[in-house]
Amino acid sequence: MSSRERMLAALASEPVDRPPVWIMRQAGRHLPEYRKLRAEHAFMDVVRTPTLAAEVTLQPVRRYGMDAAILFSDILTIPEALGIDVWFPKGVGPQLKPTIRSAEEFAALPAGNVRESLDYVAGAIRETRRQLGYDKALLGFSGAPWTLACYMVEGGGSKSFATIRSMVYRDPETLNALLEKLADLVIDYLRMQVEAGVDAVQLFDTWAGDFRRQDYERVAAPSARRIVQTLRAEGVPVVMFAKNPGHLLNTAIDMGPSVVAVDWRVDLAEATTQAAAAGIGVQGNLDPAELFADPSWIQRRVRQLHEAVGGRTGHIFNLGHGIWPSAPISGVHAFVKAIEELAQP
């Protein structure tokens, strides 16, 4: 079967000749061809230029031959659609202005039209699909409302996200209104991506793991669940991702995605058993650090993970989080090759 057929089958928990593989952040700083391109173009210029975004999206597929490409973009495109300035100072991480910390600041936000403001994303998808063809799968993505709100309230990244976490208690009405507004925008944004040519989408709720489970279910899960269930009802395959998600696994499964992503701290056999009972697949979960091991170690770990799945359908190989910029090319080659060797004759 082709890579695209394999990926779509796994997303539907149908039988495959071997599990498909792709890697979070596969298009990016660990690749010398990406670093060469970035030496000539600013990050957001690459994101906003369809030909450049398509080129970066395709680079890892050309080099490694994994089953899916994932669009090169950034989760902070959504705040830009709301008139918020987003910039990336070197060595600092994303910065956003103005911040949204009060009812008055929320009320000042425009309605937001992702199809107009982010049409370059659709353009990048169309250009990528034109070059990629239909042998490989193409994935789109968005940040989930809670994770987007973290950046919009804090004005950037944070170790504690103290401002938004305190907002949960000091102004829950404004925070909930922001999350629901973001959910509306994300739904339309992901619909636009599907219409432009992606086969499936991943919803990144990166900072969800900072919650205890009960608080996540009360505060952040409702808006994410609405996105997942709306898109699934429209036939769109959805992968649900959170960083450090072990204690939130049941909540993620209950949202009803096609696949739930787990990191290396989660026992893959247990996660697969839980997800399979709900008819849901699992994505993961090699530790990114293991790409630095010798090829025999990586091959052994791939086989261990494959055995942990126990022959259940719906497994997609990936790392438990994004690949590190310092990851060796040889480690990625070994990872992909070991998965390819799982193919049934």
Secondary structure, DSSP 4 states (H G I P E B T S, - for coil): --HHHHHHHHHTT---SS--B--TT-SSTT-HHHHHHHTTS-HHHHHH-HHHHHHHHHHHHHHH--SEEE----TTHHHHHTT-EEE--TTT--EEES---SHHHHHTS----HHHHTHHHHHHHHHHHHHHTTSSEEEEEEE-HHHHHHHHHHTB--SS-HHHHHHHHH-HHHHHHHHHHHHHHHHHHHHHHHHHT-SEEEEEEGGGGGS-HHHHHHHTHHHHHHHHHHHHHTT--EEEEESS-GGGHHHHHHH--SEEE--TTS-HHHHHHHHHHTT-EEE--B-GGGGGS-HHHHHHHHHHHHHHHTT-S-EEB-BSSPPPTT--HHHHHHHHHHHHTT---
